Amino acid sequence: MRPVDSGGSCGFRLLAAELRGFPSTKRYGLHVGLAGVALGVAGSLVVRKTLTRLLYGVSASDPLTLAAVALSLLFVVIAASAIPAARALRVDPVQTLRRE
């Protein structure tokens, strides 16, 4: 993202309280990730018979495998929501708007 685009969005759309609310951005991403993981686990249990034919050496409802996949996906969700938010916080909206 170009600094002009990022600074413009920070300057026009975000309030100072929202910039200080960086944890709320991660919290929202975590809520979306938890909903996705819950739907994914429920879906995998629904299509268990089909998955059993495709998997080798692991049962379709193995709790350790489901937990490992869920935790790894939650880690990706947290990183995917935290990295762009951290980059947006580094851009000074006032200086970017002055450059325009």
MODELLER restraints for C-alpha pairs under 7 A, 6 or more apart:
rsr = mdl.restraints
at = mdl.atoms
rsr.add(forms.Gaussian(group=physical.xy_distance, feature=features.Distance(at['CA:3:A'], at['CA:91:A']), mean=6.95, stdev=0.5))
rsr.add(forms.Gaussian(group=physical.xy_distance, feature=features.Distance(at['CA:3:A'], at['CA:96:A']), mean=6.71, stdev=0.5))
rsr.add(forms.Gaussian(group=physical.xy_distance, feature=features.Distance(at['CA:4:A'], at['CA:96:A']), mean=5.74, stdev=0.5))
rsr.add(forms.Gaussian(group=physical.xy_distance, feature=features.Distance(at['CA:6:A'], at['CA:88:A']), mean=6.39, stdev=0.5))
rsr.add(forms.Gaussian(group=physical.xy_distance, feature=features.Distance(at['CA:7:A'], at['CA:91:A']), mean=6.15, stdev=0.5))
rsr.add(forms.Gaussian(group=physical.xy_distance, feature=features.Distance(at['CA:7:A'], at['CA:92:A']), mean=6.52, stdev=0.5))
rsr.add(forms.Gaussian(group=physical.xy_distance, feature=features.Distance(at['CA:7:A'], at['CA:93:A']), mean=4.32, stdev=0.5))
rsr.add(forms.Gaussian(group=physical.xy_distance, feature=features.Distance(at['CA:7:A'], at['CA:96:A']), mean=5.45, stdev=0.5))
rsr.add(forms.Gaussian(group=physical.xy_distance, feature=features.Distance(at['CA:7:A'], at['CA:97:A']), mean=6.77, stdev=0.5))
rsr.add(forms.Gaussian(group=physical.xy_distance, feature=features.Distance(at['CA:8:A'], at['CA:93:A']), mean=6.53, stdev=0.5))
rsr.add(forms.Gaussian(group=physical.xy_distance, feature=features.Distance(at['CA:8:A'], at['CA:97:A']), mean=6.60, stdev=0.5))
rsr.add(forms.Gaussian(group=physical.xy_distance, feature=features.Distance(at['CA:10:A'], at['CA:93:A']), mean=5.98, stdev=0.5))
rsr.add(forms.Gaussian(group=physical.xy_distance, feature=features.Distance(at['CA:11:A'], at['CA:93:A']), mean=5.18, stdev=0.5))
rsr.add(forms.Gaussian(group=physical.xy_distance, feature=features.Distance(at['CA:19:A'], at['CA:89:A']), mean=6.79, stdev=0.5))
rsr.add(forms.Gaussian(group=physical.xy_distance, feature=features.Distance(at['CA:22:A'], at['CA:85:A']), mean=6.77, stdev=0.5))
rsr.add(forms.Gaussian(group=physical.xy_distance, feature=features.Distance(at['CA:25:A'], at['CA:81:A']), mean=6.81, stdev=0.5))
rsr.add(forms.Gaussian(group=physical.xy_distance, feature=features.Distance(at['CA:26:A'], at['CA:78:A']), mean=6.26, stdev=0.5))
rsr.add(forms.Gaussian(group=physical.xy_distance, feature=features.Distance(at['CA:26:A'], at['CA:81:A']), mean=5.66, stdev=0.5))
rsr.add(forms.Gaussian(group=physical.xy_distance, feature=features.Distance(at['CA:26:A'], at['CA:82:A']), mean=5.77, stdev=0.5))
rsr.add(forms.Gaussian(group=physical.xy_distance, feature=features.Distance(at['CA:29:A'], at['CA:77:A']), mean=6.39, stdev=0.5))
rsr.add(forms.Gaussian(group=physical.xy_distance, feature=features.Distance(at['CA:29:A'], at['CA:78:A']), mean=6.39, stdev=0.5))
rsr.add(forms.Gaussian(group=physical.xy_distance, feature=features.Distance(at['CA:29:A'], at['CA:81:A']), mean=5.67, stdev=0.5))
rsr.add(forms.Gaussian(group=physical.xy_distance, feature=features.Distance(at['CA:30:A'], at['CA:77:A']), mean=6.64, stdev=0.5))
rsr.add(forms.Gaussian(group=physical.xy_distance, feature=features.Distance(at['CA:30:A'], at['CA:78:A']), mean=6.19, stdev=0.5))
rsr.add(forms.Gaussian(group=physical.xy_distance, feature=features.Distance(at['CA:33:A'], at['CA:74:A']), mean=5.95, stdev=0.5))
rsr.add(forms.Gaussian(group=physical.xy_distance, feature=features.Distance(at['CA:33:A'], at['CA:77:A']), mean=5.89, stdev=0.5))
rsr.add(forms.Gaussian(group=physical.xy_distance, feature=features.Distance(at['CA:37:A'], at['CA:70:A']), mean=5.92, stdev=0.5))
rsr.add(forms.Gaussian(group=physical.xy_distance, feature=features.Distance(at['CA:45:A'], at['CA:61:A']), mean=6.46, stdev=0.5))
rsr.add(forms.Gaussian(group=physical.xy_distance, feature=features.Distance(at['CA:48:A'], at['CA:60:A']), mean=5.55, stdev=0.5))
rsr.add(forms.Gaussian(group=physical.xy_distance, feature=features.Distance(at['CA:51:A'], at['CA:60:A']), mean=5.83, stdev=0.5))
rsr.add(forms.Gaussian(group=physical.xy_distance, feature=features.Distance(at['CA:52:A'], at['CA:59:A']), mean=6.36, stdev=0.5))
rsr.add(forms.Gaussian(group=physical.xy_distance, feature=features.Distance(at['CA:52:A'], at['CA:60:A']), mean=5.39, stdev=0.5))
